[in-house]
Amino acid sequence: MPSTIAQSRITIQNTLTLSDINGAPGADIIQGLSQTPKTLPPQYFYDEQGSILFEKICNLPEYYPTRTEASILRNFAHAIAHETGPCELIELGSGSSTKTRYLLSAYADLGQAFQYVPVDVSGEMLTQSAHQLIKEYPSLTVHGLVGTYEQAMAQLPTPPNTPRLMIFLGSTLGNFTPEQSDRFLAKIHASLRPGDYFLLGVDLQKSPEVLHAAYNDAQGVTAAFNLNMLTHLNCRFGSNFILENFKHRAVYNQDFGQIEMYLDCHTDQNVNFKTLNYQVNVCSGESIQTEISRKFKVDALTKNLAQHNLTLHQVWTDPQDWFALLLLQCV
Ligand SMILES: C[S@@+](CC[C@H](N)C(=O)[O-])C[C@H]1O[C@@H](n2cnc3c(N)ncnc32)[C@H](O)[C@@H]1O
């Protein structure tokens, strides 16, 4: 059963145990490892250690996306709040809510009490951030949803009288294939009412050298983050991946305009997932794709969003046009 922890201005609801919404736990792993080439879903990057490593990646000198998106939010959060007026803020994949604070401050400055609904699979990170946020923002209530985007979107709190602003930052949309992205955008549209807003942060196309450096940092933090997925799976599903058999690789695929991240296997291994009752052979020379990160062009993306009845209201970018924030409205 889902559990709920409530204090006066803070509610944390666990939606993770509702396996009937998203299929049996681990079904996505079996599906990914049964296909050729093998894949693993990127949500498994995020156990406690994965969330810590991701925060470290965000501060790496080579990793421009976080600081660039943060600079756009710093410059334009008040303009965004002014455009939408008072809103309920829902953030998918909220993580530490660090960049979100620019938005929370701007909405607090509108002078009305408001609600923030962070959604994340990483319950530790979400709970810690929620407790911190209510200390920082006296006019804020937090209703956290621990679970996947799909689980959370099916269990959003009752719509308020103010419009909703659904927030999806960090270019996480780029981690979906075009087909997954279409299904996801249809769900976003279904969870909004006409007039509600969608704020989307996306990484734009740029030189392959800049992209390559961002995903192959000199300190090896991205490599540790990639490999940590195997540790997470070993803990969570009783699998026996030997980490020394795998190596991180990230390449820019110019044909598809996307970074592709892999774990390359160097020694044959039979991997046994005890709790899933599932075994798979991973052969030397085989690669498991753990993430794609598509890089966007604003025009093409805007057309795609319009097909989902999400129409462009305004775009903000940085001086180098490396990253964009799109404010869309649901019709
Ligand atoms: C790339 S981080 C982005 C964090 C933050 N939004 C940012 O822009 O820096 C992705 C976040 O989404 C969460 N996440 C990943 N897959 C998820 C899923 N399927 N459902 C819910 N949260 C997910 C992770 O735990 C992590 O905090």
The ligand as an ORCA input file, in Angstrom:
! r2SCAN-3c Opt
* xyz 0 1
  C      18.787     14.223    -14.681
  S      18.142     14.419    -13.071
  C      17.476     16.040    -13.203
  C      17.268     16.671    -11.851
  C      16.783     18.103    -11.915
  N      15.443     18.188    -12.473
  C      17.727     18.926    -12.726
  O      17.299     19.465    -13.746
  O      18.883     19.055    -12.339
  C      16.764     13.438    -13.167
  C      15.966     13.365    -11.867
  O      14.797     12.649    -12.178
  C      14.640     11.537    -11.337
  N      14.110     10.472    -12.200
  C      14.754      9.786    -13.164
  N      13.920      8.957    -13.799
  C      12.703      9.131    -13.208
  C      11.408      8.576    -13.439
  N      11.199      7.674    -14.393
  N      10.387      9.013    -12.665
  C      10.592      9.942    -11.684
  N      11.787     10.510    -11.429
  C      12.820     10.113    -12.184
  C      15.996     11.236    -10.759
  O      15.946     10.659     -9.468
  C      16.662     12.610    -10.752
  O      16.468     13.277     -9.543
*
